[in-house]
C-alpha cells in the first residue's frame, strides 16, 4: 500500500473519531504513554512535545491501515522517536 493511498482522505473522519475516543479514555481512565509509561496531559497544545497523540500499533509506513489499525496513547515526542518501528512490548496494556 503506498503512502499516498493511506493519506488520501479515505477514512480520515473515522480515524479522527477513533483518535478522539482514545483521547477521552486517556482523560477518563488515566492511561499512560505506552512507550515511556509517563502520564499524558490531554489539555496541552497538540504541538507540545508531551501532548497526546494516537500511535498506530502497525506503523502506516509498514503497511498499517489508517482506521482498522489499533491505536495506543503516546506522547508526541515518544511517538516521533519510535518512528516506524513496531518493537514496543505492549502485552498486558489492554487498550484499543
N, CA, C and O atoms as a GROMACS GRO file, in nm:
protein
  384
    1UNK      N    1   0.085  -0.118   0.000
    1UNK     CA    2   0.000   0.000   0.000
    1UNK      C    3   0.089   0.123   0.000
    1UNK      O    4   0.177   0.136   0.085
    2UNK      N    5   0.068   0.210  -0.091
    2UNK     CA    6   0.150   0.331  -0.098
    2UNK      C    7   0.110   0.430   0.011
    2UNK      O    8  -0.002   0.426   0.062
    3UNK      N    9   0.204   0.517   0.046
    3UNK     CA   10   0.173   0.616   0.149
    3UNK      C   11   0.065   0.712   0.101
    3UNK      O   12  -0.010   0.766   0.182
    4UNK      N   13   0.057   0.734  -0.030
    4UNK     CA   14  -0.047   0.823  -0.081
    4UNK      C   15  -0.186   0.766  -0.055
    4UNK      O   16  -0.276   0.839  -0.015
    5UNK      N   17  -0.203   0.636  -0.078
    5UNK     CA   18  -0.335   0.576  -0.058
    5UNK      C   19  -0.374   0.576   0.089
    5UNK      O   20  -0.493   0.577   0.122
    6UNK      N   21  -0.277   0.575   0.178
    6UNK     CA   22  -0.305   0.580   0.322
    6UNK      C   23  -0.356   0.718   0.361
    6UNK      O   24  -0.445   0.730   0.445
    7UNK      N   25  -0.301   0.820   0.301
    7UNK     CA   26  -0.328   0.957   0.344
    7UNK      C   27  -0.413   1.036   0.245
    7UNK      O   28  -0.412   1.159   0.248
    8UNK      N   29  -0.485   0.969   0.157
    8UNK     CA   30  -0.560   1.041   0.055
    8UNK      C   31  -0.699   1.084   0.100
    8UNK      O   32  -0.781   1.125   0.017
    9UNK      N   33  -0.727   1.076   0.230
    9UNK     CA   34  -0.855   1.122   0.280
    9UNK      C   35  -0.955   1.011   0.306
    9UNK      O   36  -1.055   1.034   0.374
   10UNK      N   37  -0.932   0.893   0.256
   10UNK     CA   38  -1.025   0.783   0.277
   10UNK      C   39  -1.018   0.737   0.422
   10UNK      O   40  -0.913   0.694   0.470
   11UNK      N   41  -1.128   0.747   0.491
   11UNK     CA   42  -1.133   0.703   0.630
   11UNK      C   43  -1.080   0.804   0.730
   11UNK      O   44  -1.071   0.774   0.848
   12UNK      N   45  -1.044   0.921   0.685
   12UNK     CA   46  -0.985   1.019   0.776
   12UNK      C   47  -1.082   1.059   0.887
   12UNK      O   48  -1.040   1.074   1.002
   13UNK      N   49  -1.210   1.075   0.855
   13UNK     CA   50  -1.309   1.112   0.957
   13UNK      C   51  -1.324   0.999   1.059
   13UNK      O   52  -1.335   1.025   1.179
   14UNK      N   53  -1.324   0.874   1.013
   14UNK     CA   54  -1.333   0.760   1.104
   14UNK      C   55  -1.211   0.753   1.194
   14UNK      O   56  -1.222   0.724   1.313
   15UNK      N   57  -1.093   0.781   1.139
   15UNK     CA   58  -0.970   0.782   1.219
   15UNK      C   59  -0.978   0.890   1.326
   15UNK      O   60  -0.941   0.866   1.441
   16UNK      N   61  -1.025   1.009   1.288
   16UNK     CA   62  -1.035   1.118   1.386
   16UNK      C   63  -1.130   1.082   1.499
   16UNK      O   64  -1.102   1.113   1.615
   17UNK      N   65  -1.243   1.016   1.468
   17UNK     CA   66  -1.336   0.973   1.573
   17UNK      C   67  -1.269   0.872   1.665
   17UNK      O   68  -1.283   0.880   1.787
   18UNK      N   69  -1.197   0.778   1.608
   18UNK     CA   70  -1.128   0.676   1.687
   18UNK      C   71  -1.021   0.739   1.776
   18UNK      O   72  -1.005   0.700   1.892
   19UNK      N   73  -0.948   0.836   1.722
   19UNK     CA   74  -0.844   0.906   1.798
   19UNK      C   75  -0.906   0.984   1.914
   19UNK      O   76  -0.851   0.984   2.025
   20UNK      N   77  -1.019   1.051   1.890
   20UNK     CA   78  -1.085   1.127   1.995
   20UNK      C   79  -1.141   1.035   2.104
   20UNK      O   80  -1.140   1.071   2.222
   21UNK      N   81  -1.189   0.917   2.066
   21UNK     CA   82  -1.235   0.820   2.166
   21UNK      C   83  -1.120   0.778   2.256
   21UNK      O   84  -1.136   0.768   2.378
   22UNK      N   85  -1.004   0.754   2.196
   22UNK     CA   86  -0.886   0.716   2.275
   22UNK      C   87  -0.845   0.831   2.367
   22UNK      O   88  -0.807   0.808   2.482
   23UNK      N   89  -0.851   0.954   2.317
   23UNK     CA   90  -0.815   1.070   2.398
   23UNK      C   91  -0.907   1.082   2.520
   23UNK      O   92  -0.861   1.112   2.630
   24UNK      N   93  -1.036   1.057   2.498
   24UNK     CA   94  -1.131   1.061   2.612
   24UNK      C   95  -1.099   0.950   2.712
   24UNK      O   96  -1.110   0.971   2.833
   25UNK      N   97  -1.059   0.832   2.664
   25UNK     CA   98  -1.021   0.723   2.755
   25UNK      C   99  -0.898   0.761   2.836
   25UNK      O  100  -0.890   0.730   2.955
   26UNK      N  101  -0.802   0.826   2.772
   26UNK     CA  102  -0.681   0.870   2.843
   26UNK      C  103  -0.720   0.964   2.956
   26UNK      O  104  -0.670   0.951   3.068
   27UNK      N  105  -0.809   1.057   2.926
   27UNK     CA  106  -0.852   1.153   3.028
   27UNK      C  107  -0.933   1.084   3.138
   27UNK      O  108  -0.911   1.110   3.256
   28UNK      N  109  -1.025   0.998   3.100
   28UNK     CA  110  -1.115   0.934   3.196
   28UNK      C  111  -1.045   0.828   3.281
   28UNK      O  112  -1.065   0.822   3.402
   29UNK      N  113  -0.963   0.743   3.218
   29UNK     CA  114  -0.903   0.629   3.286
   29UNK      C  115  -0.758   0.651   3.328
   29UNK      O  116  -0.699   0.567   3.396
   30UNK      N  117  -0.702   0.765   3.288
   30UNK     CA  118  -0.564   0.793   3.326
   30UNK      C  119  -0.463   0.704   3.256
   30UNK      O  120  -0.358   0.671   3.312
   31UNK      N  121  -0.493   0.663   3.132
   31UNK     CA  122  -0.399   0.580   3.057
   31UNK      C  123  -0.269   0.656   3.036
   31UNK      O  124  -0.270   0.778   3.026
   32UNK      N  125  -0.158   0.584   3.031
   32UNK     CA  126  -0.027   0.646   3.017
   32UNK      C  127   0.030   0.621   2.877
   32UNK      O  128  -0.024   0.544   2.799
   33UNK      N  129   0.139   0.688   2.848
   33UNK     CA  130   0.210   0.668   2.722
   33UNK      C  131   0.258   0.524   2.716
   33UNK      O  132   0.326   0.477   2.807
   34UNK      N  133   0.224   0.454   2.610
   34UNK     CA  134   0.261   0.313   2.602
   34UNK      C  135   0.410   0.295   2.574
   34UNK      O  136   0.461   0.184   2.583
   35UNK      N  137   0.479   0.402   2.541
   35UNK     CA  138   0.622   0.392   2.510
   35UNK      C  139   0.708   0.418   2.634
   35UNK      O  140   0.796   0.338   2.666
   36UNK      N  141   0.682   0.530   2.703
   36UNK     CA  142   0.765   0.565   2.819
   36UNK      C  143   0.696   0.539   2.953
   36UNK      O  144   0.763   0.534   3.056
   37UNK      N  145   0.564   0.521   2.952
   37UNK     CA  146   0.491   0.495   3.075
   37UNK      C  147   0.451   0.620   3.152
   37UNK      O  148   0.389   0.610   3.257
   38UNK      N  149   0.486   0.737   3.102
   38UNK     CA  150   0.453   0.862   3.168
   38UNK      C  151   0.310   0.905   3.144
   38UNK      O  152   0.247   0.864   3.046
   39UNK      N  153   0.258   0.988   3.233
   39UNK     CA  154   0.123   1.041   3.219
   39UNK      C  155   0.112   1.136   3.100
   39UNK      O  156   0.210   1.200   3.060
   40UNK      N  157  -0.009   1.146   3.045
   40UNK     CA  158  -0.032   1.232   2.930
   40UNK      C  159  -0.134   1.339   2.968
   40UNK      O  160  -0.243   1.308   3.015
   41UNK      N  161  -0.097   1.465   2.949
   41UNK     CA  162  -0.187   1.577   2.974
   41UNK      C  163  -0.258   1.609   2.844
   41UNK      O  164  -0.198   1.666   2.753
   42UNK      N  165  -0.386   1.572   2.834
   42UNK     CA  166  -0.461   1.590   2.709
   42UNK      C  167  -0.500   1.736   2.686
   42UNK      O  168  -0.555   1.768   2.580
   43UNK      N  169  -0.472   1.825   2.782
   43UNK     CA  170  -0.506   1.966   2.764
   43UNK      C  171  -0.394   2.046   2.698
   43UNK      O  172  -0.413   2.162   2.663
   44UNK      N  173  -0.278   1.985   2.680
   44UNK     CA  174  -0.166   2.055   2.618
   44UNK      C  175  -0.195   2.081   2.470
   44UNK      O  176  -0.268   2.005   2.406
   45UNK      N  177  -0.137   2.188   2.417
   45UNK     CA  178  -0.146   2.217   2.275
   45UNK      C  179  -0.089   2.099   2.196
   45UNK      O  180   0.011   2.040   2.236
   46UNK      N  181  -0.152   2.066   2.085
   46UNK     CA  182  -0.112   1.948   2.008
   46UNK      C  183   0.032   1.954   1.957
   46UNK      O  184   0.088   1.852   1.919
   47UNK      N  185   0.092   2.074   1.956
   47UNK     CA  186   0.230   2.089   1.911
   47UNK      C  187   0.331   2.071   2.023
   47UNK      O  188   0.451   2.064   1.998
   48UNK      N  189   0.284   2.065   2.148
   48UNK     CA  190   0.372   2.045   2.263
   48UNK      C  191   0.430   1.904   2.256
   48UNK      O  192   0.357   1.809   2.224
   49UNK      N  193   0.557   1.888   2.285
   49UNK     CA  194   0.623   1.758   2.273
   49UNK      C  195   0.566   1.652   2.368
   49UNK      O  196   0.582   1.533   2.343
   50UNK      N  197   0.501   1.695   2.476
   50UNK     CA  198   0.443   1.599   2.571
   50UNK      C  199   0.292   1.585   2.555
   50UNK      O  200   0.225   1.528   2.642
   51UNK      N  201   0.237   1.636   2.446
   51UNK     CA  202   0.094   1.628   2.422
   51UNK      C  203   0.052   1.488   2.378
   51UNK      O  204   0.136   1.405   2.343
   52UNK      N  205  -0.078   1.464   2.380
   52UNK     CA  206  -0.136   1.336   2.339
   52UNK      C  207  -0.125   1.316   2.189
   52UNK      O  208  -0.146   1.409   2.110
   53UNK      N  209  -0.092   1.196   2.151
   53UNK     CA  210  -0.102   1.154   2.012
   53UNK      C  211  -0.144   1.007   2.011
   53UNK      O  212  -0.116   0.933   2.105
   54UNK      N  213  -0.211   0.967   1.905
   54UNK     CA  214  -0.252   0.828   1.889
   54UNK      C  215  -0.150   0.757   1.803
   54UNK      O  216  -0.124   0.797   1.690
   55UNK      N  217  -0.091   0.652   1.857
   55UNK     CA  218   0.012   0.576   1.788
   55UNK      C  219  -0.050   0.451   1.727
   55UNK      O  220  -0.124   0.380   1.794
   56UNK      N  221  -0.021   0.424   1.602
   56UNK     CA  222  -0.072   0.304   1.535
   56UNK      C  223   0.012   0.183   1.574
   56UNK      O  224   0.134   0.188   1.571
   57UNK      N  225  -0.055   0.074   1.612
   57UNK     CA  226   0.014  -0.048   1.651
   57UNK      C  227   0.102  -0.098   1.535
   57UNK      O  228   0.218  -0.132   1.555
   58UNK      N  229   0.046  -0.101   1.417
   58UNK     CA  230   0.122  -0.136   1.296
   58UNK      C  231   0.148  -0.003   1.224
   58UNK      O  232   0.055   0.056   1.170
   59UNK      N  233   0.274   0.044   1.221
   59UNK     CA  234   0.303   0.173   1.160
   59UNK      C  235   0.250   0.184   1.017
   59UNK      O  236   0.257   0.089   0.940
   60UNK      N  237   0.198   0.300   0.983
   60UNK     CA  238   0.145   0.323   0.849
   60UNK      C  239   0.252   0.301   0.743
   60UNK      O  240   0.223   0.249   0.634
   61UNK      N  241   0.375   0.339   0.773
   61UNK     CA  242   0.484   0.324   0.678
   61UNK      C  243   0.518   0.177   0.651
   61UNK      O  244   0.584   0.145   0.552
   62UNK      N  245   0.473   0.088   0.738
   62UNK     CA  246   0.498  -0.055   0.720
   62UNK      C  247   0.371  -0.129   0.680
   62UNK      O  248   0.361  -0.251   0.698
   63UNK      N  249   0.274  -0.057   0.626
   63UNK     CA  250   0.154  -0.122   0.574
   63UNK      C  251   0.034  -0.119   0.666
   63UNK      O  252  -0.069  -0.176   0.632
   64UNK      N  253   0.044  -0.054   0.781
   64UNK     CA  254  -0.069  -0.043   0.872
   64UNK      C  255  -0.182   0.038   0.810
   64UNK      O  256  -0.157   0.126   0.728
   65UNK      N  257  -0.303   0.009   0.849
   65UNK     CA  258  -0.420   0.079   0.795
   65UNK      C  259  -0.456   0.196   0.885
   65UNK      O  260  -0.447   0.186   1.007
   66UNK      N  261  -0.496   0.306   0.825
   66UNK     CA  262  -0.528   0.428   0.898
   66UNK      C  263  -0.639   0.407   1.000
   66UNK      O  264  -0.629   0.458   1.112
   67UNK      N  265  -0.745   0.333   0.965
   67UNK     CA  266  -0.861   0.320   1.052
   67UNK      C  267  -0.867   0.184   1.122
   67UNK      O  268  -0.894   0.179   1.242
   68UNK      N  269  -0.842   0.076   1.051
   68UNK     CA  270  -0.857  -0.057   1.110
   68UNK      C  271  -0.745  -0.093   1.206
   68UNK      O  272  -0.753  -0.196   1.273
   69UNK      N  273  -0.644  -0.013   1.214
   69UNK     CA  274  -0.529  -0.037   1.298
   69UNK      C  275  -0.560  -0.001   1.443
   69UNK      O  276  -0.630   0.097   1.469
   70UNK      N  277  -0.509  -0.077   1.537
   70UNK     CA  278  -0.527  -0.046   1.680
   70UNK      C  279  -0.445   0.078   1.715
   70UNK      O  280  -0.331   0.092   1.671
   71UNK      N  281  -0.504   0.167   1.794
   71UNK     CA  282  -0.436   0.288   1.838
   71UNK      C  283  -0.400   0.278   1.985
   71UNK      O  284  -0.475   0.222   2.065
   72UNK      N  285  -0.284   0.333   2.021
   72UNK     CA  286  -0.241   0.339   2.159
   72UNK      C  287  -0.200   0.482   2.192
   72UNK      O  288  -0.149   0.553   2.104
   73UNK      N  289  -0.221   0.526   2.316
   73UNK     CA  290  -0.182   0.664   2.351
   73UNK      C  291  -0.031   0.677   2.366
   73UNK      O  292   0.037   0.586   2.414
   74UNK      N  293   0.020   0.792   2.325
   74UNK     CA  294   0.163   0.820   2.339
   74UNK      C  295   0.184   0.970   2.345
   74UNK      O  296   0.098   1.049   2.305
   75UNK      N  297   0.300   1.008   2.397
   75UNK     CA  298   0.341   1.148   2.388
   75UNK      C  299   0.386   1.173   2.245
   75UNK      O  300   0.436   1.082   2.178
   76UNK      N  301   0.370   1.295   2.199
   76UNK     CA  302   0.412   1.330   2.064
   76UNK      C  303   0.560   1.299   2.044
   76UNK      O  304   0.598   1.242   1.942
   77UNK      N  305   0.644   1.336   2.140
   77UNK     CA  306   0.789   1.315   2.127
   77UNK      C  307   0.824   1.166   2.130
   77UNK      O  308   0.914   1.123   2.057
   78UNK      N  309   0.757   1.088   2.212
   78UNK     CA  310   0.784   0.944   2.218
   78UNK      C  311   0.745   0.877   2.087
   78UNK      O  312   0.819   0.792   2.036
   79UNK      N  313   0.631   0.915   2.033
   79UNK     CA  314   0.584   0.859   1.907
   79UNK      C  315   0.679   0.894   1.793
   79UNK      O  316   0.709   0.810   1.709
   80UNK      N  317   0.726   1.018   1.791
   80UNK     CA  318   0.820   1.060   1.687
   80UNK      C  319   0.953   0.986   1.700
   80UNK      O  320   1.013   0.946   1.600
   81UNK      N  321   0.999   0.968   1.823
   81UNK     CA  322   1.126   0.898   1.847
   81UNK      C  323   1.117   0.752   1.806
   81UNK      O  324   1.212   0.696   1.753
   82UNK      N  325   1.001   0.689   1.831
   82UNK     CA  326   0.981   0.549   1.795
   82UNK      C  327   0.978   0.532   1.644
   82UNK      O  328   1.023   0.430   1.592
   83UNK      N  329   0.926   0.630   1.574
   83UNK     CA  330   0.923   0.623   1.429
   83UNK      C  331   0.835   0.510   1.379
   83UNK      O  332   0.724   0.490   1.429
   84UNK      N  333   0.884   0.436   1.279
   84UNK     CA  334   0.804   0.330   1.220
   84UNK      C  335   0.844   0.191   1.268
   84UNK      O  336   0.816   0.091   1.202
   85UNK      N  337   0.911   0.184   1.383
   85UNK     CA  338   0.943   0.053   1.439
   85UNK      C  339   0.822   0.000   1.514
   85UNK      O  340   0.746   0.077   1.571
   86UNK      N  341   0.806  -0.128   1.514
   86UNK     CA  342   0.691  -0.189   1.581
   86UNK      C  343   0.738  -0.280   1.694
   86UNK      O  344   0.672  -0.379   1.725
   87UNK      N  345   0.852  -0.246   1.755
   87UNK     CA  346   0.913  -0.337   1.852
   87UNK      C  347   0.880  -0.305   1.996
   87UNK      O  348   0.947  -0.355   2.086
   88UNK      N  349   0.780  -0.224   2.023
   88UNK     CA  350   0.743  -0.188   2.161
   88UNK      C  351   0.656  -0.299   2.218
   88UNK      O  352   0.558  -0.339   2.155
   89UNK      N  353   0.690  -0.350   2.336
   89UNK     CA  354   0.612  -0.454   2.401
   89UNK      C  355   0.491  -0.392   2.471
   89UNK      O  356   0.507  -0.311   2.562
   90UNK      N  357   0.372  -0.431   2.429
   90UNK     CA  358   0.251  -0.375   2.488
   90UNK      C  359   0.166  -0.484   2.553
   90UNK      O  360   0.046  -0.465   2.573
   91UNK      N  361   0.226  -0.597   2.584
   91UNK     CA  362   0.149  -0.705   2.645
   91UNK      C  363   0.092  -0.659   2.778
   91UNK      O  364   0.162  -0.599   2.859
   92UNK      N  365  -0.033  -0.689   2.798
   92UNK     CA  366  -0.099  -0.652   2.921
   92UNK      C  367  -0.149  -0.510   2.926
   92UNK      O  368  -0.210  -0.469   3.024
   93UNK      N  369  -0.125  -0.434   2.821
   93UNK     CA  370  -0.170  -0.294   2.822
   93UNK      C  371  -0.320  -0.286   2.810
   93UNK      O  372  -0.383  -0.210   2.884
   94UNK      N  373  -0.380  -0.362   2.719
   94UNK     CA  374  -0.523  -0.378   2.713
   94UNK      C  375  -0.608  -0.265   2.660
   94UNK      O  376  -0.729  -0.268   2.680
   95UNK      N  377  -0.553  -0.167   2.594
   95UNK     CA  378  -0.636  -0.060   2.538
   95UNK      C  379  -0.642  -0.074   2.387
   95UNK      O  380  -0.556  -0.137   2.325
   96UNK      N  381  -0.744  -0.012   2.328
   96UNK     CA  382  -0.753  -0.015   2.182
   96UNK      C  383  -0.787   0.122   2.130
   96UNK      O  384  -0.800   0.140   2.009
   0.00000   0.00000   0.00000
